Amino acid sequence: MVSKTTYFHSYINFRNRPSSYTNYSFFIRITRLAHSMQVSIIHHKPKLVVPARVTPCGTKNLSDIDDQGSARFQIPVLMFYKYNSSMLGKDPAMIIKNGLSKTLVFYYPLAGRIIEGPNRKLMVNCNGEGVLFVEADANVELEKLGESIKPPCPYLDLLLHNVPGSDGIIGCPLLLVQVTRFSCGGFAIGIRLNHTMMDAYGSNLFLNALSELIQGASTPSILPVWQRDLLSARSSPCITCTHHEFDEQIESKIAWESMEDKLIQQAFFFGNKEMEAIKYQVSPNCGSTKFELLTAFLWKCRTIALNLHPEEIVHLTYIVNIRGKTLKFEFPPGYYGNAFVTPATVSKAGLLCSNPLTYAVELVKKLKNHVNEEYIRSLINLMVLKGRPELTKSWNFIVSDNRSAGFDEFNFGWGKPIFGGVPNAISHLSFGVPVKNDKGEKGILIAISLPPLAMKKFQQVVYEMTFKNVEGVNIISKM
């Protein structure tokens, strides 16, 4: 169990930002006890990093996919780098900070601030105010953190310090970057991104540009492209498809929200043996992908664990990248805006729990096949016509496949990270990330959030359906 984090700071309101940070304490010391080890991190005064040269001013509209209600949150990413003797004497914090300044010349909208217009329409004011940068030092060697650097990471709020007043969607820095130096010479890069600006693919473009510019390039190999009108509603919008992802049942929503303060997280590793055990439970001619199969399996196990009434309607929302999905939406290689949709399928809880796993797999496959040009246009139009709603909270399990996000690939001079990815689940949203277990086996790690009793049941169900038949139990448990 991890002790409560203690903060010592002054308050900064970025909606009415002072001209300097002279009122902010020189550093923040945060101490956390994890297991029997004390971790203390000193956070230095936060700074705003601005583009290295003058960039265009003005206001740019976000797309109607960018500003949907469920994209209005901050997404965290952590990347951990070992000490590299070839970089002796070089300060990762200074190198990343200077690289950010260069990269913002090309990605200058990220140095601006979001504003909101009529009908909740979001725009970015390209004012060059800058992104937030935090430099930090830890009193521990990176290797001492062990497997805890993987989801769900108990050190998230230490490695990605929430500077007070900085985490809003409107009028706040669009990017927060923290570089934490460990006593061994290794370091971590924490990134918190306003999701309305870009998705995982866009983040990949930005970080790849940062890597290239740090290592001597004068321009990124792929130049960023704005063109948010590609995913904006046309005149006379109309909704032509069914969108279960926004079906809200008030009683179910209230029931889930009453649990949110009690949620705990566990991460489950699925390697080849675990996936074979799951695959054995479906029809041989099912024809699903590995992640479709895993998603269906987790949805069924989660629903069993929640112990819902058989007539209760449960949702599964599967985040789908639409780049390359249809010729009607041709995205330039440098398009870094959000290009995903959120189709959902539904079932009665009793049917999902009592039927063979093939039932859930077929629902997942049908859900993904539902994504075509008409569905995408219908979703865009729905945003405009219905005030940009959030995804339903009515027993909704949201899954995102982040295996190709590339957060485990970025080299800023120290080699590739030993882990890179989204560090935890976010309420009912889970991310599948690529990892190796302690035996070096590649697999998928996915963190799940549930109330304690449901988590205990979930762990039991997962074990009975997979790990019971596999040597060793690959479960990482953290509060």
N, C-alpha and C positions, 0 to 999 in steps of 0.2 A: 504494500500500500504506500502511496506517495504522499508526503506531507503537503500541507497547504503552502502555496507560494506566497512569499511576502514581498511587497513592492515598496520602495521609497522613492517618491518622485514629486515633481510639481506638475500641474495640469497645463496642457497646451490644447487649445481649441483651434483646429486647422480651418474651421469655417470662418474664423476671424483671426488669422495667423498674425502674430507679432512680427516685427521687422527682423528680429534676431531671437536667438535661443538663450539670451543671457539670464533669463529667469529660470532656466532648466538646470537642475543640479548637474554637476560635472559628470557624475556617473551614477548608475543605478546598480546596486549589488543585489542579486537574487540568489537565494540559496534553496536547494531542494534536496531532500533525502529520498533516495531511491534504493530499495533493499537496505544494505548496511552502509552504503557509500554516500558521502556528502559531496554534492556538486555545487560549487559557487561560481557564478558568472557576473562579471562586472560589465555593465553596459555604459559606454561612453555617451557623451552628448550627441543626440541625433542631429543630422545635418541634411540639408536639401541639396541634392546633386542636380545641376542644371545642364542643358546641352552645352557642348564645348564651344559652339559658336551660335550666332543668331539664327533662329529658325522662324518659319512663317507663323503669323498670328491669325486669328480668326476662329470661327465656330464650325464644327463639323457634326453632322447628324450621325448617330449610331444607327445600325440597321434595326429592323423590327425583330430580328432574332437576338441581337445584342442586348436590347433593353427589355426583354421579357422578364416577368417578375421573378422567375426562379434563377436567373443569371445575376441577380442583384445581391451578390455576396462576395466576400473575400476568400480566395482560394490559396491555401498554403502549399509550399513545396520545400523540401529539405534535400540538400545534397552534401555528402560527407567525403572529404578528401584526406588521404593519408599523407604523412610527411614524405617529401621527395627531396633527396639530397642535391639534385641538380638545381633546385630552386632555393638553395641556402642563401639567406640574407635578403630574400625578397618577401615583402609583406603582402599577403593575399588581400588584406582589406584595402590597401592603397591601390593595388593593381585592379581589383574589381571596381572600386570607386571611380578611378580614372577611366576604366573601360566603359562604365555606365554613361559617363559624360559624353564620350565619343558616340556610343550607340544611340543616345537620345537625339543626336543630330538627325539621324535617319528615322527614328521612331518618335519624332517630336510630339505627337499627340499624347503620348504617355507622360510627358512632362506637364500636361495641362490638368484641368479639373472638370469633372462632370457637372453639368447643370441640367435642370429638368424644365421642360416646356409644357404646353397644354396637352391633355390626355396622357400625362406621365411620360411624354416623349423625352428621351435622353439625348443630350448633345455633349460634345467635349469642347471646352473653351481652351484653345491652344495658346496659352499665355506664358508658357515656358517657366512656370514656377518651380518645377523640378520634382524629383522622386525622393522619397525618404531613405536615408542611409544610416545604419547603426553599426558601430564597430564594438566588438565585445571580446572579452578574454575569459577563458574558463580555467579552473585550477585542477583540471583532470586530463589524463591522456585519453585520446579518442578511443583506443582499443579497450579501455576500462568500461566504456558504455556497452560493449558487447552487442547482443542482438536487440537491445532497446533502441537502437537507431532506426529500426524498421517499424512499420505500423503495428499497433498504435503507439507512437513515440511519446513517452511520458515527459519529455523535455521540451515539447513544442513551444510552450510559452517562454522558455528561457532562450531557445535558439531563434525564436522569431518574436521579439518583444513587441507587445502591442503598445506603442507610444500613445499615451492618452489623447483622445480627440482625433486620431488618425484613421480610424477604421470604418468611417462612414462611406456611403456610396456617392453622395452628393457633396461637392466642395472639398474633398480630401485628396491627399496624394494618391495617385492611381497605382503606385508600386512602392512597396517597402522591401528593402534588401538589408539583411544583417549578415555580416561576416564574423564568425566566432572562432578565435584562435585557441587551439588546445595546447596544453603544456608540452606536448610531444613534437609540435611543429605541424601537426595536421590541423584541419579547419573544417568548418561547416558553413555553407551558404544557405540562408533561409530567405525565401521569397514569399511575399504576400501580394497577390495580384487582385485588382478589381476585375471580377470575371466579365463584366459588361464590355471590357475592351478587347479581350481575346480569349480563345480556347486553348486546349493543349497544343494543337498544331501551331497556333500563333505564338504561344510561349516558346515552342521549339525554335521557330524562326528567330525570335528576339534573342534567345540565349545563344543560338548558333552565331548570330551576328556579333554578340558580345565576345564570344570565344575567338572569332576571327580577328576582330579589331584589337583585342588584347595581344594576340600573337603576331601583330604587325601588318595586317591588311589595312588598306586605306578606305575600302568600302566593303559592305557585306556581299557575299557571293550571290545572294538572292535579295534584291532590293524590296523593301516593304511596299505594299499596295493597299490603299484605303478602300475605295469603291464599295462603300457599305450599301449603296443603292441596289446592289445585286440581290440583297435579301430584304428589300423593303416592299411594303404593300403597294399595289397599283391602284388606280382610280376605281371606284365602285367595288370595294372589296366584299367578298362573301365567303362564308364558311361552307365547304362542300363535303367535308369528311367528318367522321365521328372521332372525337378526341377524348378518350377515357382518362387521359392524363390530367384533365381538369375537373372530372366528376367529383364533387365534394359532398360527402354525407356528414352532416354536422355532428351527429352523435359519435361517429367513428373518428372524426377529426379531433373532437374534444378528448376522446379516450386516449388517442395517441399523444396529444399535447400534454395531457396530465402525467405521462410517463417520461417526457423528455428530460426533466431535471434529474431523473433517477437512472439514466442510461449509463451502462458500462460498455467497454469495448474489449473484444478479443479478436486476434488475427488468426486466420487459418491458412496453412500452406498446403497447396495441392500440386504435387509432383506427378510424374507419370504413373506411379502405382495407384495413387488416390484417384486419378482420372480414369484409369482402367476399371477400378472398382465401381465408379459411378456409371461408366459406359456399359458395364455388364448388366445394369438395371433397366436399360432401354432396348427397344426393338433393334435388331441388327441393321435394318434398312432405314433407320431414323434419319440419317444424313445431316446431323447437326454439327456445327463447329464446336471446338473445345470450350469456348467461352459461353456459347449458347447453352451447352450441356451443364456447365458449372452454374450458370445463372438460374436455370430451371431448378437444379438441385437445391441451391441455397434458398430460393423462394419457397419451395415446398418445406424445407427444414425450418425455416423462419416462421412460416405460418403454423406449423405443428407446435412450435415452441410457444407461440403467443396464445395458444389454447382458445381460439375464437369460436363463437357460435357457428355451427355448420352453414347457416344461411347468410352469414356475414360476407360482404363483398370485399375481396382483397385485390389490390392492384400491383402490377409489376411495370415499372417504367425503365426502358432500356435506352440509354443515350446513344444515338447513332450519328456518326460523322457523315455528312452528306457530300463531302468532296469526292468527286468522281462517281456519285450515285446516278446522276442523270445528265444527259448532254445539254439540257435546258439551263443548267446551272454550271457554267464553265468558270471556275475560279482561277485567276492568275496565280502562278506559283508563290508570289509574295503576299497573297491575301492573308492577313493575320487576324481578321475579325472572327467572331463566333460563327461556325458553320456546322451546327449540330441541331438535331431535332430530338424530341422526347416522346416517341410513341409508347403507348401503354396497352396492356392487356388486362383483363379482369377474369375472376373466377369466384364462385362460391367457395368459401374456406373448406367446407366439407368435401367438395369434389376434388379440390387440389390435394388435400391431405390423404384421401382414401384411394385415389386412382394411382395406377403405376406412374413412374416418373415420366414415361413417354407422353402422358397427357400434358404435363407442364412444358416439356420440350417442344411439343407441337404448337402450343400457345406462343412460346417465345419466337419460334420460326415464323409463324404467321404474323406476329407483331412486326418483325423486321422486314418481311416482304411487303408490308403495308406502306413502307416508305417509298413514295414515288413523287413525281413532280406535282401532282394534284394535292397530295397530302401536305407537301412542304408549303405550297401556296396557301392552302387552307389554314395551316398553322400561323403563317405570317399574317393573314387577314384576321384570324381570331384575336391575335395580339392587339391589333388596332381597334377592332370592334368591341372587345370585351375588357379594355383597360389594362392589358398586359398582366393577366392573372399569374399566380404562382401554381406550381404543380400541386395536385391534391395531397393532403396528409391523411386521407382515409385509408389506413392500412396499406400504405404505398411503399414498396421496396424499390429504390432507385439504384441502378447499377451503371457504372461507367468503366469501360475497358481501357485502362491507361497503359497497357503493355507496350504500345508503340509511341508513347509520348516522348521518349528519348531523354528523360531526366537522368538516366543512369549512363549517359554517353558523353556529356559535355566536359571538354578538357580546356581548362584555363591556364595550362602550363604545368599542372601537377599530375597529369594523367586523368583517367576516368574516375568518377566517384565510386566508393565501395558500396554506397546505396544512394539512389536518387529517386524521389517520387513524392506523391501526396502522402503526408505522414499519418493520416488517420481517417476514419469515417466521419461524416458530418451528418449527425442525426440519422435519418433514414436513407442517406446517400452513401454507398460503398464504392470503393475504387479497387479494381484489380491491377496490381503492380507486379512487374517481373522481378524475381529475387532468386538467390541461391540459398538453400538451407545449409545447416552446419556441416553437411556431408558433401557440399559442392554441387548438389543436384539442382537443376533449374526448375522453376515452377511458378505458380501464381500465388501471391499472398493477397488476401482480402480481409479487411477489418470489418467487423459487424458490430452495430450498436443495438443493444437490447436492455430491458430492465433485468436486474440480477436473477430473479427466478426464471424468467424466460431464457436468459443466457445459459443457465445451468441445464435447462431442458434442451436447448439448441445444441449445446456441446454433446449431450448424451445422444441426441438423434443423429448428429453428424458422425459420431463415433460408431454408432450401430450400423449406419448405412455405408460407411467407407473405411474408417481407420481400424475398425474391428478386424478387418480382413487384410490389413497392411501392417508389416512389422514396424513398430514404433508409432507414436502418436504425435503428429506435427501440429501442435497447437501452441500458439504464443499468447499468453494471458497477461493483460495489463489493465489496470483501472484507468 
